């Protein structure tokens, strides 16, 4: 060891993306990982910050984006443009080829284009169809090859991975394939949707072998506002978000079942004005979210009355046949205080 020269780690974006090493970015399909990596590529090509992370050197760099899933012209270049990329600093392979991690062309690309960042999207497309991804003895040689090239040419290599389909395990064991895949990377970032938020995403730093783990970054994808918008950060991990999501589902289940029972009880003839049901639900402290979820699970059909202006009627499955409109459907809408009195009277009976 006395003859070994100690070296400093350099970064594309510290501590998330080290140079000369392999980083894994994993998520379920549709989470936004391709958009996020297009944003990272755009940031490298212009030398600007990635979210709030200042680049290691404040000057434009070069990137190679290889994809086997998305169209280059209709998806990748479009997203790069939206994210403000310098296209002259980004290369790709337009032709559909069977490139693998150990293909000679991969080293040629690194040697000739001299990229700072190289992305493989998705990882499994470049390991080879004949390779059993769950067998460490088969994946190790291919993974070692790309790791060696990353170090040799001082390139930050990012592998985009999918999670396994069963949705079980922690953030580490959910990555598709053998544990060697996780073992080869020096940094691992996971993407997901924030529970209870329609558009907010998170990027959590799940593994960091070279520096202190980075904070979880919150963002949203907004093509009309630069592609990716930074929303802040926190210390929650992917496992924390999974626990929150599971707890939310468990906590919501009794409320939804109660709402379903409420709807059926208050629609003895199989149909009722939607506004009456909603007012009664409010009086009984049933949230609008639980009511709507219960309506969906019951398969409630919504129709309009023939009067003017028309009003919405909720109809239980099996009561869809056209019937003469009964007084209940055309009666004057009851004020909330009368509805409350009605509920109290029904409960006392």
Phi and psi in degrees as GROMACS dihedral restraints (atoms count N, CA, C in turn):
[ dihedral_restraints ]
;  ai    aj    ak    al  type     phi  dphi    fc
    3     4     5     6     1   -65.1    20    10
    4     5     6     7     1   -19.2    20    10
    6     7     8     9     1   -93.0    20    10
    7     8     9    10     1    -6.2    20    10
    9    10    11    12     1   -86.3    20    10
   10    11    12    13     1   132.5    20    10
   12    13    14    15     1   -85.0    20    10
   13    14    15    16     1   125.5    20    10
   15    16    17    18     1   -74.6    20    10
   16    17    18    19     1   136.4    20    10
   18    19    20    21     1  -122.2    20    10
   19    20    21    22     1   148.8    20    10
   21    22    23    24     1   -90.9    20    10
   22    23    24    25     1   145.1    20    10
   24    25    26    27     1   -78.6    20    10
   25    26    27    28     1   135.3    20    10
   27    28    29    30     1  -112.6    20    10
   28    29    30    31     1   162.4    20    10
   30    31    32    33     1  -134.7    20    10
   31    32    33    34     1   154.6    20    10
   33    34    35    36     1   -84.2    20    10
   34    35    36    37     1   -56.5    20    10
   36    37    38    39     1  -138.8    20    10
   37    38    39    40     1   109.6    20    10
   39    40    41    42     1   -79.2    20    10
   40    41    42    43     1   135.6    20    10
   42    43    44    45     1  -100.9    20    10
   43    44    45    46     1    16.8    20    10
   45    46    47    48     1   -82.6    20    10
   46    47    48    49     1   -37.3    20    10
   48    49    50    51     1  -132.2    20    10
   49    50    51    52     1    97.3    20    10
   51    52    53    54     1   -81.9    20    10
   52    53    54    55     1   148.2    20    10
   54    55    56    57     1   -78.2    20    10
   55    56    57    58     1   150.2    20    10
   57    58    59    60     1    71.3    20    10
   58    59    60    61     1    11.2    20    10
   60    61    62    63     1  -134.5    20    10
   61    62    63    64     1   172.4    20    10
   63    64    65    66     1  -103.3    20    10
   64    65    66    67     1   130.8    20    10
   66    67    68    69     1  -116.2    20    10
   67    68    69    70     1   139.5    20    10
   69    70    71    72     1  -108.2    20    10
   70    71    72    73     1   136.0    20    10
   72    73    74    75     1  -120.7    20    10
   73    74    75    76     1   116.9    20    10
   75    76    77    78     1  -125.6    20    10
   76    77    78    79     1   148.9    20    10
   78    79    80    81     1  -172.3    20    10
   79    80    81    82     1   170.5    20    10
   81    82    83    84     1   -79.3    20    10
   82    83    84    85     1   155.3    20    10
   84    85    86    87     1   -56.8    20    10
   85    86    87    88     1   141.1    20    10
   87    88    89    90     1    85.6    20    10
   88    89    90    91     1     4.5    20    10
   90    91    92    93     1   -82.4    20    10
   91    92    93    94     1   -21.9    20    10
   93    94    95    96     1   111.6    20    10
   94    95    96    97     1    17.4    20    10
   96    97    98    99     1   -67.7    20    10
   97    98    99   100     1   -37.7    20    10
   99   100   101   102     1   -65.2    20    10
  100   101   102   103     1   -41.4    20    10
  102   103   104   105     1   -62.8    20    10
  103   104   105   106     1   -42.1    20    10
  105   106   107   108     1   -62.9    20    10
  106   107   108   109     1   -42.0    20    10
  108   109   110   111     1   -72.8    20    10
  109   110   111   112     1   -28.7    20    10
  111   112   113   114     1   -65.0    20    10
  112   113   114   115     1   -39.3    20    10
  114   115   116   117     1   -63.7    20    10
  115   116   117   118     1   -44.5    20    10
  117   118   119   120     1   -61.1    20    10
  118   119   120   121     1   -43.6    20    10
  120   121   122   123     1   -60.9    20    10
  121   122   123   124     1   -43.0    20    10
  123   124   125   126     1   -62.2    20    10
  124   125   126   127     1   -40.0    20    10
  126   127   128   129     1   -64.6    20    10
  127   128   129   130     1   -42.3    20    10
  129   130   131   132     1   -63.6    20    10
  130   131   132   133     1   -42.7    20    10
  132   133   134   135     1   -66.6    20    10
  133   134   135   136     1   -20.1    20    10
  135   136   137   138     1  -112.2    20    10
  136   137   138   139     1    -7.2    20    10
  138   139   140   141     1    74.5    20    10
  139   140   141   142     1    25.0    20    10
  141   142   143   144     1  -104.9    20    10
  142   143   144   145     1   174.8    20    10
  144   145   146   147     1   -67.2    20    10
  145   146   147   148     1   146.4    20    10
  147   148   149   150     1   -99.8    20    10
  148   149   150   151     1   108.4    20    10
  150   151   152   153     1    55.1    20    10
  151   152   153   154     1  -120.0    20    10
  153   154   155   156     1  -103.9    20    10
  154   155   156   157     1    13.3    20    10
  156   157   158   159     1   -94.2    20    10
  157   158   159   160     1   115.4    20    10
  159   160   161   162     1   -71.7    20    10
  160   161   162   163     1   135.3    20    10
  162   163   164   165     1   -65.1    20    10
  163   164   165   166     1   156.0    20    10
  165   166   167   168     1   -61.5    20    10
  166   167   168   169     1   -37.2    20    10
  168   169   170   171     1  -129.5    20    10
  169   170   171   172     1   129.7    20    10
  171   172   173   174     1   -82.8    20    10
  172   173   174   175     1    62.2    20    10
  174   175   176   177     1  -150.9    20    10
  175   176   177   178     1   154.6    20    10
  177   178   179   180     1   -58.2    20    10
  178   179   180   181     1   141.5    20    10
  180   181   182   183     1  -118.3    20    10
  181   182   183   184     1  -173.8    20    10
  183   184   185   186     1  -119.3    20    10
  184   185   186   187     1   151.8    20    10
  186   187   188   189     1  -143.5    20    10
  187   188   189   190     1   148.2    20    10
  189   190   191   192     1  -118.3    20    10
  190   191   192   193     1   125.9    20    10
  192   193   194   195     1  -115.3    20    10
  193   194   195   196     1   110.2    20    10
  195   196   197   198     1  -104.5    20    10
  196   197   198   199     1   127.8    20    10
  198   199   200   201     1  -134.5    20    10
  199   200   201   202     1   140.2    20    10
  201   202   203   204     1  -113.9    20    10
  202   203   204   205     1     3.2    20    10
  204   205   206   207     1  -113.9    20    10
  205   206   207   208     1   -50.5    20    10
  207   208   209   210     1   -95.7    20    10
  208   209   210   211     1   153.2    20    10
  210   211   212   213     1   -69.4    20    10
  211   212   213   214     1   139.1    20    10
  213   214   215   216     1   -67.7    20    10
  214   215   216   217     1   -48.1    20    10
  216   217   218   219     1   -78.4    20    10
  217   218   219   220     1   -40.9    20    10
  219   220   221   222     1   -89.1    20    10
  220   221   222   223     1   -13.4    20    10
  222   223   224   225     1  -124.7    20    10
  223   224   225   226     1   -63.2    20    10
  225   226   227   228     1   -64.1    20    10
  226   227   228   229     1   -53.5    20    10
  228   229   230   231     1   -64.4    20    10
  229   230   231   232     1   -37.1    20    10
  231   232   233   234     1   -61.0    20    10
  232   233   234   235     1   -43.9    20    10
  234   235   236   237     1   -70.7    20    10
  235   236   237   238     1   -37.1    20    10
  237   238   239   240     1   -60.9    20    10
  238   239   240   241     1   -42.7    20    10
  240   241   242   243     1   -62.5    20    10
  241   242   243   244     1   -45.2    20    10
  243   244   245   246     1   -59.9    20    10
  244   245   246   247     1   -35.7    20    10
  246   247   248   249     1   -82.9    20    10
  247   248   249   250     1     2.6    20    10
  249   250   251   252     1    80.6    20    10
  250   251   252   253     1    32.2    20    10
  252   253   254   255     1   -73.3    20    10
  253   254   255   256     1   154.4    20    10
  255   256   257   258     1   -94.1    20    10
  256   257   258   259     1   101.8    20    10
  258   259   260   261     1   -63.0    20    10
  259   260   261   262     1   -26.2    20    10
  261   262   263   264     1   -65.5    20    10
  262   263   264   265     1   -20.5    20    10
  264   265   266   267     1   -99.8    20    10
  265   266   267   268     1     9.7    20    10
  267   268   269   270     1  -126.2    20    10
  268   269   270   271     1   134.0    20    10
  270   271   272   273     1  -122.7    20    10
  271   272   273   274     1   159.1    20    10
  273   274   275   276     1  -154.0    20    10
  274   275   276   277     1   178.6    20    10
  276   277   278   279     1  -112.6    20    10
  277   278   279   280     1   115.0    20    10
  279   280   281   282     1   -76.8    20    10
  280   281   282   283     1   -42.3    20    10
  282   283   284   285     1   -70.5    20    10
  283   284   285   286     1   145.4    20    10
  285   286   287   288     1   -76.4    20    10
  286   287   288   289     1   109.3    20    10
  288   289   290   291     1  -126.1    20    10
  289   290   291   292     1   163.5    20    10
  291   292   293   294     1   -94.5    20    10
  292   293   294   295     1    53.3    20    10
  294   295   296   297     1   -66.3    20    10
  295   296   297   298     1   142.1    20    10
  297   298   299   300     1  -130.4    20    10
  298   299   300   301     1   167.2    20    10
  300   301   302   303     1   -56.7    20    10
  301   302   303   304     1   -32.0    20    10
  303   304   305   306     1   -99.4    20    10
  304   305   306   307     1    12.3    20    10
  306   307   308   309     1   -68.4    20    10
  307   308   309   310     1   139.1    20    10
  309   310   311   312     1   -57.5    20    10
  310   311   312   313     1   -30.3    20    10
  312   313   314   315     1   -61.7    20    10
  313   314   315   316     1   -31.1    20    10
  315   316   317   318     1   -62.3    20    10
  316   317   318   319     1   -45.4    20    10
  318   319   320   321     1   -67.1    20    10
  319   320   321   322     1   -35.9    20    10
  321   322   323   324     1   -59.9    20    10
  322   323   324   325     1   -42.8    20    10
  324   325   326   327     1   -60.5    20    10
  325   326   327   328     1   -46.4    20    10
  327   328   329   330     1   -64.4    20    10
  328   329   330   331     1   -42.7    20    10
  330   331   332   333     1   -69.9    20    10
  331   332   333   334     1   -40.9    20    10
  333   334   335   336     1   -85.5    20    10
  334   335   336   337     1   -40.4    20    10
  336   337   338   339     1   -89.0    20    10
  337   338   339   340     1   -21.9    20    10
  339   340   341   342     1    53.9    20    10
  340   341   342   343     1    60.2    20    10
  342   343   344   345     1   -77.0    20    10
  343   344   345   346     1   151.2    20    10
  345   346   347   348     1   -85.2    20    10
  346   347   348   349     1   -29.9    20    10
  348   349   350   351     1  -133.6    20    10
  349   350   351   352     1   137.7    20    10
  351   352   353   354     1  -136.5    20    10
  352   353   354   355     1   126.9    20    10
  354   355   356   357     1  -115.8    20    10
  355   356   357   358     1   135.0    20    10
  357   358   359   360     1  -114.3    20    10
  358   359   360   361     1   115.5    20    10
  360   361   362   363     1  -130.1    20    10
  361   362   363   364     1   109.0    20    10
  363   364   365   366     1   -94.4    20    10
  364   365   366   367     1   168.0    20    10
  366   367   368   369     1   -55.4    20    10
  367   368   369   370     1   -45.7    20    10
  369   370   371   372     1   -66.3    20    10
  370   371   372   373     1   -19.8    20    10
  372   373   374   375     1   -72.5    20    10
  373   374   375   376     1   -18.7    20    10
  375   376   377   378     1  -109.8    20    10
  376   377   378   379     1     3.6    20    10
  378   379   380   381     1   -93.3    20    10
  379   380   381   382     1   -16.8    20    10
  381   382   383   384     1   107.3    20    10
  382   383   384   385     1   132.2    20    10
  384   385   386   387     1   -65.0    20    10
  385   386   387   388     1   -25.4    20    10
  387   388   389   390     1   -81.9    20    10
  388   389   390   391     1    -6.7    20    10
  390   391   392   393     1   -89.3    20    10
  391   392   393   394     1   130.4    20    10
  393   394   395   396     1   -81.7    20    10
  394   395   396   397     1   108.4    20    10
  396   397   398   399     1   -65.9    20    10
  397   398   399   400     1   -17.2    20    10
  399   400   401   402     1   -91.2    20    10
  400   401   402   403     1     0.4    20    10
  402   403   404   405     1  -105.2    20    10
  403   404   405   406     1   109.1    20    10
  405   406   407   408     1   -57.0    20    10
  406   407   408   409     1   -37.2    20    10
  408   409   410   411     1   -67.0    20    10
  409   410   411   412     1   -19.9    20    10
  411   412   413   414     1   -93.0    20    10
  412   413   414   415     1   -33.8    20    10
  414   415   416   417     1   -85.0    20    10
  415   416   417   418     1   -22.8    20    10
  417   418   419   420     1   -62.4    20    10
  418   419   420   421     1   -44.4    20    10
  420   421   422   423     1   -62.5    20    10
  421   422   423   424     1   -43.7    20    10
  423   424   425   426     1   -66.0    20    10
  424   425   426   427     1   -41.3    20    10
  426   427   428   429     1   -68.1    20    10
  427   428   429   430     1   -41.2    20    10
  429   430   431   432     1   -62.9    20    10
  430   431   432   433     1   -33.9    20    10
  432   433   434   435     1   -62.8    20    10
  433   434   435   436     1   -48.6    20    10
  435   436   437   438     1   -70.5    20    10
  436   437   438   439     1   -32.5    20    10
  438   439   440   441     1   -66.5    20    10
  439   440   441   442     1   -38.9    20    10
  441   442   443   444     1   -65.6    20    10
  442   443   444   445     1   -41.0    20    10
  444   445   446   447     1   -66.6    20    10
  445   446   447   448     1   -38.7    20    10
  447   448   449   450     1   -59.2    20    10
  448   449   450   451     1   -43.2    20    10
  450   451   452   453     1   -71.3    20    10
  451   452   453   454     1   -41.8    20    10
  453   454   455   456     1   -60.9    20    10
  454   455   456   457     1   -41.3    20    10
  456   457   458   459     1  -105.5    20    10
  457   458   459   460     1     9.5    20    10
  459   460   461   462     1    53.6    20    10
  460   461   462   463     1    46.7    20    10
  462   463   464   465     1  -106.8    20    10
  463   464   465   466     1   136.4    20    10
  465   466   467   468     1   -81.5    20    10
  466   467   468   469     1   109.9    20    10
  468   469   470   471     1   -98.5    20    10
  469   470   471   472     1   127.6    20    10
  471   472   473   474     1  -116.9    20    10
  472   473   474   475     1   123.6    20    10
  474   475   476   477     1  -103.5    20    10
  475   476   477   478     1   121.4    20    10
  477   478   479   480     1   -87.9    20    10
  478   479   480   481     1   122.0    20    10
  480   481   482   483     1  -120.7    20    10
  481   482   483   484     1   158.4    20    10
  483   484   485   486     1  -101.6    20    10
  484   485   486   487     1   153.1    20    10
  486   487   488   489     1   -81.2    20    10
  487   488   489   490     1   156.6    20    10
  489   490   491   492     1   -68.2    20    10
  490   491   492   493     1   162.5    20    10
  492   493   494   495     1   -78.4    20    10
  493   494   495   496     1   -19.9    20    10
  495   496   497   498     1   -76.7    20    10
  496   497   498   499     1   -15.5    20    10
  498   499   500   501     1    68.5    20    10
  499   500   501   502     1    15.4    20    10
  501   502   503   504     1  -105.4    20    10
  502   503   504   505     1   164.5    20    10
  504   505   506   507     1    88.6    20    10
  505   506   507   508     1   177.0    20    10
  507   508   509   510     1   -87.8    20    10
  508   509   510   511     1  -175.0    20    10
  510   511   512   513     1   -62.1    20    10
  511   512   513   514     1   -29.1    20    10
  513   514   515   516     1   -75.6    20    10
  514   515   516   517     1   -49.3    20    10
  516   517   518   519     1   -78.0    20    10
  517   518   519   520     1    -7.7    20    10
  519   520   521   522     1   -79.1    20    10
  520   521   522   523     1   -17.2    20    10
  522   523   524   525     1   -65.7    20    10
  523   524   525   526     1   131.6    20    10
  525   526   527   528     1   -62.7    20    10
  526   527   528   529     1   131.0    20    10
  528   529   530   531     1   107.8    20    10
  529   530   531   532     1  -170.0    20    10
  531   532   533   534     1   -73.9    20    10
  532   533   534   535     1   163.7    20    10
  534   535   536   537     1   -67.6    20    10
  535   536   537   538     1   -15.7    20    10
  537   538   539   540     1   -62.5    20    10
  538   539   540   541     1   -30.0    20    10
  540   541   542   543     1   -62.3    20    10
  541   542   543   544     1   -44.4    20    10
  543   544   545   546     1   -73.4    20    10
  544   545   546   547     1   -32.3    20    10
  546   547   548   549     1   -68.0    20    10
  547   548   549   550     1   -30.4    20    10
  549   550   551   552     1   -75.3    20    10
  550   551   552   553     1   -23.8    20    10
  552   553   554   555     1   -84.6    20    10
  553   554   555   556     1   149.8    20    10
  555   556   557   558     1  -100.1    20    10
  556   557   558   559     1   -13.8    20    10
  558   559   560   561     1  -145.8    20    10
  559   560   561   562     1   143.6    20    10
  561   562   563   564     1  -139.7    20    10
  562   563   564   565     1   120.8    20    10
  564   565   566   567     1  -116.0    20    10
  565   566   567   568     1   136.6    20    10
  567   568   569   570     1  -115.6    20    10
  568   569   570   571     1   142.7    20    10
  570   571   572   573     1  -115.3    20    10
  571   572   573   574     1   149.4    20    10
  573   574   575   576     1  -166.9    20    10
  574   575   576   577     1   174.7    20    10
  576   577   578   579     1   -96.1    20    10
  577   578   579   580     1   140.0    20    10
  579   580   581   582     1   -74.0    20    10
  580   581   582   583     1   125.0    20    10
  582   583   584   585     1   -57.5    20    10
  583   584   585   586     1   133.6    20    10
  585   586   587   588     1    84.8    20    10
  586   587   588   589     1    -4.2    20    10
  588   589   590   591     1  -116.8    20    10
  589   590   591   592     1   127.1    20    10
  591   592   593   594     1   -66.2    20    10
  592   593   594   595     1   -41.1    20    10
  594   595   596   597     1  -119.2    20    10
  595   596   597   598     1    -7.9    20    10
  597   598   599   600     1   -78.8    20    10
  598   599   600   601     1   132.4    20    10
  600   601   602   603     1  -113.5    20    10
  601   602   603   604     1   163.6    20    10
  603   604   605   606     1  -129.0    20    10
  604   605   606   607     1   149.2    20    10
  606   607   608   609     1  -123.6    20    10
  607   608   609   610     1   102.9    20    10
  609   610   611   612     1  -100.9    20    10
  610   611   612   613     1   143.5    20    10
  612   613   614   615     1   -94.9    20    10
  613   614   615   616     1    98.8    20    10
  615   616   617   618     1   -89.0    20    10
  616   617   618   619     1   -24.2    20    10
  618   619   620   621     1  -143.3    20    10
  619   620   621   622     1   133.9    20    10
  621   622   623   624     1  -145.6    20    10
  622   623   624   625     1   101.4    20    10
  624   625   626   627     1   -87.8    20    10
  625   626   627   628     1   -11.2    20    10
  627   628   629   630     1  -116.9    20    10
  628   629   630   631     1    -8.1    20    10
  630   631   632   633     1  -163.0    20    10
  631   632   633   634     1   171.5    20    10
  633   634   635   636     1   -61.3    20    10
  634   635   636   637     1   138.6    20    10
  636   637   638   639     1   -58.5    20    10
  637   638   639   640     1   136.8    20    10
  639   640   641   642     1   -78.0    20    10
  640   641   642   643     1   163.2    20    10
  642   643   644   645     1   -71.6    20    10
  643   644   645   646     1   158.3    20    10
  645   646   647   648     1   -77.6    20    10
  646   647   648   649     1   128.8    20    10
  648   649   650   651     1  -100.9    20    10
  649   650   651   652     1   134.4    20    10
  651   652   653   654     1  -102.1    20    10
  652   653   654   655     1   138.6    20    10
  654   655   656   657     1  -156.3    20    10
  655   656   657   658     1   169.5    20    10
  657   658   659   660     1  -136.4    20    10
  658   659   660   661     1   155.0    20    10
  660   661   662   663     1   -95.4    20    10
  661   662   663   664     1   118.8    20    10
  663   664   665   666     1  -139.6    20    10
  664   665   666   667     1    93.7    20    10
  666   667   668   669     1   -58.2    20    10
  667   668   669   670     1   -23.3    20    10
  669   670   671   672     1   -85.9    20    10
  670   671   672   673     1    -1.9    20    10
  672   673   674   675     1  -137.1    20    10
  673   674   675   676     1    48.8    20    10
  675   676   677   678     1    86.6    20    10
  676   677   678   679     1     7.3    20    10
  678   679   680   681     1    89.7    20    10
  679   680   681   682     1   -60.0    20    10
  681   682   683   684     1  -128.5    20    10
  682   683   684   685     1   127.9    20    10
  684   685   686   687     1  -116.5    20    10
  685   686   687   688     1   125.7    20    10
  687   688   689   690     1   -74.6    20    10
  688   689   690   691     1   130.6    20    10
  690   691   692   693     1  -118.2    20    10
  691   692   693   694     1    -1.6    20    10
  693   694   695   696     1   129.8    20    10
  694   695   696   697     1  -166.5    20    10
  696   697   698   699     1  -152.4    20    10
  697   698   699   700     1   162.7    20    10
  699   700   701   702     1  -154.5    20    10
  700   701   702   703     1  -172.5    20    10
  702   703   704   705     1  -108.1    20    10
  703   704   705   706     1    10.6    20    10
  705   706   707   708     1   -75.2    20    10
  706   707   708   709     1   142.5    20    10
  708   709   710   711     1   -97.0    20    10
  709   710   711   712     1   174.3    20    10
  711   712   713   714     1   -61.6    20    10
  712   713   714   715     1   -39.3    20    10
  714   715   716   717     1   -63.1    20    10
  715   716   717   718     1   -35.3    20    10
  717   718   719   720     1   -62.3    20    10
  718   719   720   721     1   -45.3    20    10
  720   721   722   723     1   -65.8    20    10
  721   722   723   724     1   -36.6    20    10
  723   724   725   726     1   -63.5    20    10
  724   725   726   727     1   -42.3    20    10
  726   727   728   729     1   -64.2    20    10
  727   728   729   730     1   -40.5    20    10
  729   730   731   732     1   -62.7    20    10
  730   731   732   733     1   -43.8    20    10
  732   733   734   735     1   -64.9    20    10
  733   734   735   736     1   -44.1    20    10
  735   736   737   738     1   -65.4    20    10
  736   737   738   739     1   -40.9    20    10
  738   739   740   741     1   -64.9    20    10
  739   740   741   742     1   -38.2    20    10
  741   742   743   744     1   -63.2    20    10
  742   743   744   745     1   -40.3    20    10
  744   745   746   747     1   -65.9    20    10
  745   746   747   748     1   -43.5    20    10
  747   748   749   750     1   -64.0    20    10
  748   749   750   751     1   -44.4    20    10
  750   751   752   753     1   -66.2    20    10
  751   752   753   754     1   -31.6    20    10
  753   754   755   756     1   -79.4    20    10
  754   755   756   757     1   -23.4    20    10
  756   757   758   759     1   -58.2    20    10
  757   758   759   760     1   -50.3    20    10
  759   760   761   762     1   -60.6    20    10
  760   761   762   763     1   -38.0    20    10
  762   763   764   765     1   -64.9    20    10
  763   764   765   766     1   -39.5    20    10
  765   766   767   768     1   -69.1    20    10
  766   767   768   769     1   -41.4    20    10
  768   769   770   771     1   -62.5    20    10
  769   770   771   772     1   -40.1    20    10
  771   772   773   774     1   -64.3    20    10
  772   773   774   775     1   -39.5    20    10
  774   775   776   777     1   -66.3    20    10
  775   776   777   778     1   -37.5    20    10
  777   778   779   780     1   -64.2    20    10
  778   779   780   781     1   -43.9    20    10
  780   781   782   783     1   -63.3    20    10
  781   782   783   784     1   -39.2    20    10
  783   784   785   786     1   -61.1    20    10
  784   785   786   787     1   -45.2    20    10
  786   787   788   789     1   -62.6    20    10
  787   788   789   790     1   -48.0    20    10
  789   790   791   792     1   -62.2    20    10
  790   791   792   793     1   -42.6    20    10
  792   793   794   795     1   -62.8    20    10
  793   794   795   796     1   -37.6    20    10
  795   796   797   798     1   -94.6    20    10
  796   797   798   799     1    11.8    20    10
  798   799   800   801     1  -128.1    20    10
  799   800   801   802     1    60.1    20    10
  801   802   803   804     1   -60.6    20    10
  802   803   804   805     1   -25.6    20    10
  804   805   806   807     1   -99.0    20    10
  805   806   807   808     1     7.2    20    10
  807   808   809   810     1    85.3    20    10
  808   809   810   811     1    -0.4    20    10
  810   811   812   813     1  -156.3    20    10
  811   812   813   814     1   149.5    20    10
  813   814   815   816     1  -165.9    20    10
  814   815   816   817     1   154.5    20    10
  816   817   818   819     1   -58.0    20    10
  817   818   819   820     1   131.3    20    10
  819   820   821   822     1   -59.3    20    10
  820   821   822   823     1   -38.7    20    10
  822   823   824   825     1   -65.8    20    10
  823   824   825   826     1   -35.5    20    10
  825   826   827   828     1   -65.3    20    10
  826   827   828   829     1   -43.6    20    10
  828   829   830   831     1   -61.2    20    10
  829   830   831   832     1   -43.9    20    10
  831   832   833   834     1   -65.5    20    10
  832   833   834   835     1   -40.5    20    10
  834   835   836   837     1   -65.1    20    10
  835   836   837   838     1   -41.5    20    10
  837   838   839   840     1   -65.0    20    10
  838   839   840   841     1   -37.9    20    10
  840   841   842   843     1   -63.7    20    10
  841   842   843   844     1   -41.7    20    10
  843   844   845   846     1   -61.6    20    10
  844   845   846   847     1   -42.5    20    10
  846   847   848   849     1   -63.9    20    10
  847   848   849   850     1   -28.5    20    10
  849   850   851   852     1   -97.0    20    10
  850   851   852   853     1    13.1    20    10
  852   853   854   855     1    60.1    20    10
  853   854   855   856     1    38.5    20    10
  855   856   857   858     1   -97.4    20    10
  856   857   858   859     1   123.3    20    10
  858   859   860   861     1   -67.1    20    10
  859   860   861   862     1   154.6    20    10
  861   862   863   864     1   -63.3    20    10
  862   863   864   865     1   -36.4    20    10
  864   865   866   867     1   -62.3    20    10
  865   866   867   868     1   -44.4    20    10
  867   868   869   870     1   -66.3    20    10
  868   869   870   871     1   -38.2    20    10
  870   871   872   873     1   -64.2    20    10
  871   872   873   874     1   -44.9    20    10
  873   874   875   876     1   -68.0    20    10
  874   875   876   877     1   -38.7    20    10
  876   877   878   879     1   -65.3    20    10
  877   878   879   880     1   -41.3    20    10
  879   880   881   882     1   -63.9    20    10
  880   881   882   883     1   -39.9    20    10
  882   883   884   885     1   -60.1    20    10
  883   884   885   886     1   -42.3    20    10
  885   886   887   888     1   -65.7    20    10
  886   887   888   889     1   -43.1    20    10
  888   889   890   891     1   -70.0    20    10
  889   890   891   892     1   -28.3    20    10
  891   892   893   894     1   -80.6    20    10
  892   893   894   895     1   -14.1    20    10
  894   895   896   897     1    73.9    20    10
  895   896   897   898     1    30.7    20    10
  897   898   899   900     1   -58.2    20    10
  898   899   900   901     1   135.4    20    10
  900   901   902   903     1  -100.1    20    10
  901   902   903   904     1   138.4    20    10
  903   904   905   906     1  -110.4    20    10
  904   905   906   907     1   127.5    20    10
  906   907   908   909     1  -129.5    20    10
  907   908   909   910     1   165.3    20    10
  909   910   911   912     1  -106.0    20    10
  910   911   912   913     1   143.3    20    10
  912   913   914   915     1   -72.3    20    10
  913   914   915   916     1   163.7    20    10
  915   916   917   918     1   -87.0    20    10
  916   917   918   919     1    -5.8    20    10
  918   919   920   921     1   -74.3    20    10
  919   920   921   922     1   172.6    20    10
  921   922   923   924     1  -125.2    20    10
  922   923   924   925     1   127.8    20    10
  924   925   926   927     1   -73.2    20    10
  925   926   927   928     1   149.3    20    10
  927   928   929   930     1   -68.2    20    10
  928   929   930   931     1   152.5    20    10
  930   931   932   933     1  -123.2    20    10
  931   932   933   934     1   153.1    20    10
  933   934   935   936     1   -84.4    20    10
  934   935   936   937     1   138.7    20    10
  936   937   938   939     1  -119.2    20    10
  937   938   939   940     1   133.4    20    10
  939   940   941   942     1   -92.0    20    10
  940   941   942   943     1   132.6    20    10
  942   943   944   945     1  -128.0    20    10
  943   944   945   946     1   127.7    20    10
  945   946   947   948     1   -72.7    20    10
  946   947   948   949     1   145.7    20    10
  948   949   950   951     1   -53.8    20    10
  949   950   951   952     1   137.0    20    10
  951   952   953   954     1    97.3    20    10
  952   953   954   955     1    -8.4    20    10
  954   955   956   957     1  -120.2    20    10
  955   956   957   958     1    28.7    20    10
  957   958   959   960     1   -77.6    20    10
  958   959   960   961     1   -19.0    20    10
  960   961   962   963     1   -58.8    20    10
  961   962   963   964     1   141.3    20    10
  963   964   965   966     1   -62.5    20    10
  964   965   966   967     1   130.9    20    10
  966   967   968   969     1  -130.1    20    10
  967   968   969   970     1   154.3    20    10
  969   970   971   972     1   -58.2    20    10
  970   971   972   973     1   138.5    20    10
  972   973   974   975     1   -64.9    20    10
  973   974   975   976     1   122.5    20    10
  975   976   977   978     1   -85.2    20    10
  976   977   978   979     1   163.4    20    10
  978   979   980   981     1   -52.7    20    10
  979   980   981   982     1   -33.3    20    10
  981   982   983   984     1   -58.5    20    10
  982   983   984   985     1   -33.1    20    10
  984   985   986   987     1   -85.5    20    10
  985   986   987   988     1   -15.5    20    10
  987   988   989   990     1  -122.7    20    10
  988   989   990   991     1     6.0    20    10
  990   991   992   993     1   -67.6    20    10
  991   992   993   994     1   158.8    20    10
  993   994   995   996     1   -62.7    20    10
  994   995   996   997     1   137.3    20    10
  996   997   998   999     1   -65.1    20    10
  997   998   999  1000     1   130.0    20    10
  999  1000  1001  1002     1   -77.3    20    10
 1000  1001  1002  1003     1   137.5    20    10
 1002  1003  1004  1005     1   -62.8    20    10
 1003  1004  1005  1006     1   158.3    20    10
 1005  1006  1007  1008     1   -62.8    20    10
 1006  1007  1008  1009     1   -34.2    20    10
 1008  1009  1010  1011     1   -67.8    20    10
 1009  1010  1011  1012     1   -35.7    20    10
 1011  1012  1013  1014     1   -69.8    20    10
 1012  1013  1014  1015     1   -35.6    20    10
 1014  1015  1016  1017     1   -63.2    20    10
 1015  1016  1017  1018     1   -40.2    20    10
 1017  1018  1019  1020     1   -62.8    20    10
 1018  1019  1020  1021     1   -42.2    20    10
 1020  1021  1022  1023     1   -64.5    20    10
 1021  1022  1023  1024     1   -37.3    20    10
 1023  1024  1025  1026     1   -64.2    20    10
 1024  1025  1026  1027     1   -42.4    20    10
 1026  1027  1028  1029     1   -62.9    20    10
 1027  1028  1029  1030     1   -42.2    20    10
 1029  1030  1031  1032     1   -63.4    20    10
 1030  1031  1032  1033     1   -40.3    20    10
 1032  1033  1034  1035     1   -65.3    20    10
 1033  1034  1035  1036     1   -41.8    20    10
 1035  1036  1037  1038     1   -65.0    20    10
 1036  1037  1038  1039     1   -38.7    20    10
 1038  1039  1040  1041     1   -65.8    20    10
 1039  1040  1041  1042     1   -38.1    20    10
 1041  1042  1043  1044     1   -69.1    20    10
 1042  1043  1044  1045     1   -29.9    20    10
